[in-house]
Amino acid sequence: MKRTNALCLIVCIAAALFDGCNRQPSPQGAAGKRLRLAFVTNNASDFWTIARRGTEKAAQELPNVEVDFRIPGEGTAAEQKRLVDDLLARGVDGMAISPVDPANQTQMLNDAAKQILVLTQDSDAPQSDRACYIGTDNRAAGRQAGELIKQALPGGGKIMVFVGKADAQNAKERFEGIKEVLTGSNVQIIDLRTDDADRVRAKANAADTLVKYPEVAAMVGLWAYNGPAILSAVRDAGKTGQVKIIAFDEEDDTLKGVKDGSIVGTIVQQPYEFGYQSIKAMAQILGGDRSLIPSGKQIFVPTKVIRSDSVDAFSQQLNQLRGRS
């Protein structure tokens, strides 16, 4: 009897060892841990609706991931800090954030990185301890906008540039890219005006420019809502077509303006990929695989130039991402 019991025990142990050696690693990471991942935007623009779809798609593909998508209504660094503090208190494992003011938020990001995995998306904070950045090569996008400006003003002219926050890394790099392309041309930049991500103020800035600088030949909006704000001000002033408009991103009014010719073109990013790739990357890194992080710690998602001849096809694709018919 004892020999039979001993034999059974040996067989059971061998079977368990064989099963353990041949079992594939769990796709959910160590011990199947459920991951709570956050995605924090820098304002409430419709741009982020598309990014949310990307995070949702990634979460569908990762059964152990729960996504907490946060939108600061005011678009301020102070509000972002409140959101980050709340996320840390809730015990999230990772966060992908678009910092409003990277230079002054570096300490906040570093403090968060001591507790959780931190990525930046859309706007980078290269001096911080973030693991990597996922988003647009904003200097390259600025160069694309610069080329549009030169094409719109072949004889040169004065332009005004608008953005929410001049200190945001994406704003700085886009502006630098524009200036790089316009160097040596007959295009003169009057100034860069900011609006703190306030749409009413954004339109007021554009309207004031049209009054103060009646000779302005073009107006350039670096953030998503700037294009529609500029267009509204130009229409109110009866200068549609006279003042050229170059925009960023894909708000409905921007695309309508491109289609009817009142906006020369817009530089579009791929916010869906920001959301999708950020969630996927955080899950992979937290699972112990950091191989996706390049030496430069920046993963670039290409931008596209949308003009009247490509706006219909782009809009159709965009509506599918937004869940519109």
Steps between C-alpha positions, in 0.01 A plus 500: 500500500779738593685422174183577301450833676863594447480411133188712457671793671801478267275488192304806619816702565644410159178597327493835680861573408437409134193723489690791658790472256271498197250763608522825300553828689176677587422789265381690805850533644635379829242309701226627265503836681224735392650828380337836561631742238419869466497727196505873581430766236601868504155646416146405405536520121313255276850391395504284812178320407701322233781420745242350736391260225860384474523434873172308488624283214820420689302413813284260297815322386649486850256320733701590810499877431260761636531852357422820691468780241531848653422837338585825684214739425709812562812382318732632771811354660338538843201292396724237344685472831171442682415225253842339539480514879158335487624226268796429727265482800283254308801275444539504123794301362587727209412834345536654154469879523513798267661760730368855465819665624786246487772726637302579813346154531827307491508456877140378502581244231817391682311456826236292320769294324635393840168329568363391162596465135476838326489560124438828322278519192413785263728745685833384638694587815849388392673618818275289721533138610223381267573160348436621144292730281239379251366752252575742223842619393379853557798672343439301181130588517596865536713472189197360312298802615783727391490355151122558485554862601758554226271341242208716615712818489736461204572874504549510877308698760437539872355220708376453855528169687262385775518227764366414844827487695831621358691293758344168400767288333287429194428872456866595531614235253230578244585868514870421464426282197301780337775755563760259362317470167420872475858610563624691196150535351290814461257379764519697825363369830338784694463311828382186681177561693377271780149436636542249787283251307201735525299490176335837560837661558642318196241664275552836669875477434433437132244780477736745674776407255278578202430846644850583621679354197271551199793403277524150649513251214463171687409363841630172636343296781726248674238324715181327391246767597710789363404426140122534556554808722707672231251404228208643699683829555602525134143436384361760741747751357397416143853395410442136403748406229683830540674391819648153458454250782723205588383270778587193701286195571156398385216681672181494292508871418864473398426220253195687366721803450758294313226352283349837403839665454484747789787311669807423290574174678545334835776286649334199658642272762381152585350531850346156466853361490600713799233327704545152357879491512525661845281236665670216313845632589422541870362146521810361328743697717319411821512138383880525511574563131660839431631409154257738328672806649756638251829652610362850449193416710266643236255300289375720218158468336507662151288805411313564175422813299130522412393725214177535304592206275544257790253627758205279398692174528654610829162606642349163415781318680474739795125448538558127522745555787251730672222247461298725273301367206 
